[in-house]
Amino acid sequence: MPAEFSSLVVVMVVVAIAPVLVGLLPARLPLPQVVVLLLGGILIGPEVTAWATPSDIELLASIGLGFLFLLAGYELDPALLRRRAGVIAERSWLLSLGVAAVLVAVLYATGVVTAPFVISIGLTTTALGTLLPIMRDNGMLGSRFGDYIFGAGTIGEIGPIIAMALFLGAGGTLVSIAALVLFVSLAVALTLIPKVSNSDRLGAILLKREHSTSQSTLRIAIVVLFLLLLAASDLGFESVLGAFVAGMILRRWSPGEVHRLELKLDAVGYGFFIPIFFVYSGMTLDIASISEGPLLVVGFAAAVLVIRGLPALFFYRKELPMIERVQLMFLTATTLPLLIALTEVGVAKGRMTGAMQASVVGAGVLTVLVFPLVAVTLQRRKAGTTTDRVSTSAVED
């Protein structure tokens, strides 16, 4: 057995234990699995016990990052961007990006931070995938408020991905734009394949074998993912853009029910590759830097709340009551998975030091631990107020 296999075994133990640990916590403490996976990676990594070596699982972690954004692209409904919830979310995010750019430019000029592009984009992200289970468990979805949360969270993922492709891509901005146009052209060409081929016959063949040992639709989905990961890399982009576009393509022309393929992608992604990426991220964090500069971590978390969350109080003033706008402020400022991905790209490209990455990711962990808890507390207070009003009305009647 290869020596790398022992590291994978330790990592998979962490992956298997994480949901159990989260399930043992009381319902009033909504701790996302990503935090447990990250902490588990720190524990088994070289800075603590050294039970596993990051380089042994680096390839699997890269595929996990790809799956994370494949699923983000697959879940995107383009119609959302045209609805009011999407339009308001776009305006709010653009303001956040502008404020972040100005603030980080000042901090960069004074020598407080490095990697201004990475940090500016990172401060505008929203962890929609992390928030969805919390919102579902606390009755925040399936309502007008839920639509606005989903819109803001979706833009908080799409916007940073596009910005990262432009500003962290090949060479300079003009080169990045040209490469992006070429990449999008390739993606559009892929969407036309079923139309120029005998798609009905091909679809029938794929559907006949999609649940057998062939798993035809899943295999094609993974091929599309890998092709666009490779194309994005060759054009000077990182895997994030390729994976996101792959998800959008698969949703557009996957044969059969979109939901069926999504379930399979969820099983492969969240069951194996994606948690390995989060554990790997914990293993590679510079923990010593966090312990040496905890104030910087707190400062970044506060900056996310101001830059990403505060605009919600203004942009949604005609759409939501104050208590829901405050909830939205804390929820949109919750960030971690995309923040980890952005900083991984920044470090890989030499734009960010490991110490700065640790501080930024540490701030993301802090937002996940604190901000959703505040929003859930407000939700329960809101529900309690509604119940009291109903009870009072019943007594008066």
C-alpha positions in Angstrom: 0.0 0.0 0.0 1.4 3.5 -0.9 2.6 5.6 2.0 0.1 8.3 1.1 -2.8 6.0 1.9 -2.2 6.3 5.7 -2.8 10.1 5.4 -6.0 9.5 3.5 -7.2 7.0 6.1 -6.7 9.6 8.9 -8.4 12.3 6.8 -11.4 10.0 6.1 -11.8 9.3 9.8 -12.1 13.1 10.4 -14.6 13.3 7.5 -16.7 10.4 8.9 -16.7 11.8 12.5 -17.6 15.4 11.6 -21.4 14.9 11.0 -21.6 12.8 14.2 -20.0 15.6 16.3 -22.3 18.2 14.8 -25.3 16.0 15.5 -24.4 15.7 19.1 -24.5 19.4 19.6 -27.7 21.0 20.9 -30.0 22.6 18.3 -29.4 26.1 19.7 -25.8 25.8 18.6 -25.9 25.6 14.8 -22.3 24.6 14.0 -21.7 23.9 10.3 -19.7 20.8 9.4 -17.1 22.9 7.6 -15.9 24.3 10.9 -15.5 20.8 12.3 -13.7 19.6 9.2 -11.4 22.6 9.3 -10.6 22.1 13.0 -10.0 18.4 12.3 -7.6 19.2 9.6 -5.7 21.5 12.0 -5.6 18.7 14.6 -4.2 16.0 12.3 -1.9 18.5 10.3 1.8 19.1 10.6 1.4 21.9 13.2 -0.3 19.8 15.8 -0.1 16.0 15.7 1.3 15.4 12.2 -0.8 12.3 11.7 -1.3 13.2 8.1 0.7 15.0 5.4 -1.1 17.6 3.2 0.8 16.7 0.1 -0.5 13.2 0.2 -4.1 14.3 -0.4 -3.4 17.5 -2.5 -4.8 16.1 -5.7 -8.0 14.8 -4.0 -8.4 18.2 -2.3 -8.1 20.0 -5.7 -10.9 17.8 -7.1 -12.9 18.6 -4.0 -12.6 22.3 -4.7 -13.8 21.6 -8.2 -16.8 19.7 -7.0 -17.7 22.5 -4.5 -18.0 25.0 -7.3 -19.5 22.5 -9.8 -22.4 22.2 -7.4 -22.6 25.9 -6.9 -23.0 26.4 -10.7 -25.4 23.5 -11.0 -27.7 24.9 -8.3 -27.8 28.4 -10.0 -31.1 29.3 -11.5 -30.4 32.1 -14.1 -34.0 33.4 -13.7 -33.1 34.5 -10.2 -30.7 37.1 -11.5 -33.6 38.8 -13.4 -36.0 38.8 -10.4 -36.2 41.6 -7.9 -34.4 39.6 -5.3 -31.5 39.1 -7.7 -31.4 42.7 -8.9 -31.2 44.1 -5.4 -28.6 41.5 -4.4 -26.4 42.5 -7.4 -26.5 46.2 -6.4 -25.7 45.4 -2.8 -22.8 43.2 -3.8 -21.3 45.8 -6.2 -21.4 48.4 -3.4 -19.7 45.9 -1.1 -17.0 45.3 -3.6 -16.4 49.0 -4.1 -16.2 49.7 -0.3 -13.9 46.7 0.2 -11.6 47.9 -2.6 -11.2 51.3 -1.0 -10.8 50.0 2.6 -8.3 47.3 1.6 -6.3 49.8 -0.6 -5.9 52.0 2.5 -4.8 49.1 4.6 -2.4 47.9 1.9 -0.9 51.4 1.5 -0.2 51.5 5.3 1.3 48.0 5.3 -1.4 46.3 7.4 -2.4 43.7 4.8 -1.0 42.1 1.7 -2.8 40.6 -1.3 -5.3 43.4 -1.8 -7.2 41.8 -4.6 -7.7 38.5 -2.8 -8.8 40.2 0.4 -11.1 42.7 -1.3 -12.9 39.9 -3.1 -12.9 37.6 -0.1 -14.6 40.3 2.1 -17.7 40.2 -0.3 -18.4 36.5 -0.2 -21.4 34.7 1.4 -21.5 31.1 2.5 -24.9 30.2 1.0 -24.2 26.4 1.1 -23.3 26.7 4.8 -26.3 28.8 5.6 -29.0 26.7 3.8 -29.2 23.9 6.4 -29.3 26.4 9.3 -32.1 28.5 7.6 -34.1 25.3 6.7 -34.0 24.1 10.3 -35.2 27.5 11.6 -38.0 28.2 9.2 -36.3 30.9 7.2 -36.8 29.4 3.8 -40.0 29.2 1.8 -41.0 32.8 2.3 -40.4 36.2 0.9 -37.6 36.7 3.4 -36.1 33.4 2.3 -36.1 34.5 -1.4 -34.1 37.6 -0.5 -31.6 35.5 1.5 -31.2 33.1 -1.3 -30.8 35.9 -3.8 -28.2 37.7 -1.7 -26.3 34.4 -1.1 -26.3 33.4 -4.7 -24.8 36.8 -5.8 -22.4 36.5 -2.9 -21.0 33.4 -4.6 -21.3 34.3 -8.3 -19.8 37.8 -8.0 -16.6 36.8 -6.2 -16.1 33.9 -8.7 -16.3 36.2 -11.7 -14.1 38.9 -10.0 -11.5 36.3 -9.1 -11.4 35.0 -12.7 -10.8 38.6 -14.0 -8.4 39.9 -11.4 -6.5 36.7 -10.4 -6.4 35.3 -13.9 -3.9 35.4 -16.7 -1.4 38.2 -16.7 -3.3 41.4 -16.6 -6.9 42.5 -16.8 -7.0 42.8 -20.6 -5.4 39.4 -21.0 -7.8 37.9 -18.4 -10.8 39.3 -20.3 -9.6 37.9 -23.6 -9.0 34.5 -22.0 -12.3 34.7 -20.2 -14.1 35.3 -23.6 -12.3 32.3 -25.1 -13.2 30.1 -22.1 -16.9 31.2 -22.3 -16.9 30.4 -26.0 -15.6 26.9 -25.2 -18.4 26.5 -22.6 -21.1 27.7 -25.1 -19.7 25.2 -27.6 -20.2 22.4 -25.1 -23.8 23.4 -24.5 -24.5 23.1 -28.2 -23.2 19.5 -28.5 -26.5 17.8 -27.7 -28.3 20.1 -30.3 -26.0 19.3 -33.2 -25.9 15.6 -32.5 -28.7 13.0 -32.4 -29.6 14.1 -28.9 -32.8 12.1 -28.5 -31.0 8.8 -29.3 -28.0 9.8 -27.2 -30.2 10.8 -24.3 -32.1 7.5 -24.5 -28.8 5.6 -24.3 -27.6 7.6 -21.4 -30.8 7.4 -19.5 -31.0 3.6 -20.0 -27.7 3.2 -18.1 -27.8 6.1 -15.7 -28.7 3.9 -12.7 -26.8 0.7 -13.7 -23.2 -0.1 -13.2 -22.4 2.3 -16.1 -23.7 5.4 -14.2 -23.5 7.1 -17.6 -24.8 10.6 -16.7 -22.5 10.8 -13.6 -19.5 9.8 -15.7 -20.2 12.4 -18.3 -20.7 15.0 -15.6 -17.3 14.3 -14.2 -15.7 14.3 -17.7 -17.2 17.8 -18.3 -15.9 18.9 -14.9 -12.4 17.7 -15.6 -12.3 19.1 -19.2 -13.3 22.6 -18.0 -10.9 22.4 -15.0 -8.1 21.7 -17.5 -9.2 24.4 -19.9 -9.5 27.0 -17.2 -6.0 26.1 -16.0 -4.5 26.2 -19.5 -6.0 29.7 -20.0 -4.5 31.0 -16.8 -7.5 30.7 -14.6 -7.9 28.6 -11.5 -10.2 25.6 -11.1 -13.0 27.6 -9.5 -14.2 29.2 -12.8 -14.0 26.0 -14.8 -15.9 24.1 -12.1 -18.6 26.7 -11.8 -19.2 26.9 -15.6 -19.2 23.1 -15.7 -22.1 23.1 -13.2 -24.1 25.6 -15.3 -23.5 23.5 -18.5 -24.6 20.3 -16.8 -27.8 21.8 -15.5 -28.6 23.0 -19.1 -28.3 19.8 -21.0 -28.1 16.9 -18.6 -30.5 14.1 -19.8 -33.3 13.1 -17.6 -34.3 14.8 -14.4 -31.9 17.5 -13.2 -32.6 16.6 -9.6 -31.5 13.0 -10.1 -28.1 14.0 -11.3 -27.8 16.6 -8.6 -28.3 13.8 -6.0 -25.5 11.8 -7.5 -23.2 14.8 -7.7 -24.0 15.6 -4.0 -23.2 12.0 -3.0 -19.8 12.0 -4.8 -18.9 15.6 -3.9 -20.1 16.0 -0.3 -19.6 12.3 0.5 -16.0 12.2 -0.4 -14.1 15.0 -2.3 -15.5 18.2 -0.8 -14.9 17.3 2.9 -11.3 16.2 2.0 -10.7 19.8 0.6 -11.9 21.4 3.9 -9.7 19.0 6.0 -6.8 19.7 3.7 -7.4 23.5 4.1 -7.2 23.0 7.9 -4.0 21.0 7.6 -2.3 23.8 5.6 -3.3 26.7 7.8 -0.6 28.7 9.5 -2.0 28.5 13.1 1.0 30.2 14.6 0.2 33.4 12.8 -3.4 33.4 14.1 -2.2 33.0 17.7 0.3 35.8 17.2 -2.3 38.2 15.7 -5.8 37.5 17.0 -6.8 41.1 16.7 -6.3 40.9 12.9 -8.7 38.0 12.8 -11.4 39.9 14.7 -10.7 43.0 12.6 -11.3 41.0 9.4 -14.5 39.5 10.8 -15.8 43.0 11.7 -14.8 44.2 8.2 -16.9 41.4 6.6 -19.9 42.5 8.7 -19.6 46.1 7.7 -18.7 45.6 4.0 -20.8 42.6 3.1 -23.6 42.8 5.7 -24.3 46.5 6.4 -25.6 47.4 2.8 -28.6 45.1 3.5 -30.0 47.7 5.9 -30.1 50.2 3.1 -30.9 48.2 -0.1 -33.8 46.1 1.5 -35.4 49.0 3.4 -38.5 48.9 1.1 -38.7 45.1 1.0 -38.2 43.9 4.6 -38.9 45.1 8.1 -36.0 46.1 10.3 -35.6 42.8 12.2 -35.3 40.9 9.0 -32.9 43.3 7.5 -30.7 42.9 10.6 -30.9 39.1 10.1 -30.0 39.5 6.5 -27.0 41.6 7.5 -25.6 38.8 9.7 -26.4 36.0 7.2 -24.9 37.7 4.1 -21.7 38.4 6.2 -21.3 34.7 7.0 -18.5 33.4 4.9 -16.0 30.5 4.8 -16.0 27.9 2.0 -15.5 30.4 -0.8 -13.1 32.4 1.4 -11.0 29.3 1.8 -11.0 28.7 -1.9 -10.0 32.3 -2.7 -7.2 32.3 -0.2 -5.9 28.9 -1.5 -5.8 30.5 -5.0 -4.0 33.5 -3.7 -1.4 31.5 -1.9 -0.9 29.2 -4.9 -0.3 32.2 -7.2 2.1 33.8 -4.8 -0.3 36.8 -4.1 -0.9 36.0 -0.5 1.3 34.7 2.4 0.3 31.8 4.5 0.2 34.0 7.6 -2.3 36.4 5.9 -4.4 33.5 4.7 -4.6 32.1 8.2 -5.9 35.4 9.5 -8.5 35.7 6.8 -9.7 32.1 7.1 -9.8 32.5 10.9 -12.1 35.5 10.4 -14.3 33.4 8.2 -14.5 30.7 11.0 -15.5 33.4 13.4 -18.3 34.7 11.2 -19.7 31.1 10.8 -19.6 30.6 14.6 -21.2 33.9 15.6 -23.3 35.5 12.8 -25.8 32.7 12.0 -26.3 32.3 15.8 -27.3 36.0 16.0 -29.7 35.6 13.0 -31.3 32.4 14.5 -31.8 34.2 17.9 -33.6 37.0 16.1 -35.7 34.5 14.2 -36.8 32.9 17.4 -37.6 36.3 19.0 -39.6 37.2 15.8 -41.5 33.9 16.0 -42.1 34.5 19.7 -43.5 38.0 19.1 -45.8 36.6 16.4 -47.1 33.9 18.8 -47.7 36.5 21.5 -49.7 38.6 19.0 -51.8 35.7 17.9 -52.5 34.7 21.6 -53.5 38.2 22.5 -55.9 38.4 19.5 -57.4 35.1 20.5 -58.0 36.3 24.1 -59.6 39.6 22.9 -61.9 37.7 20.5 
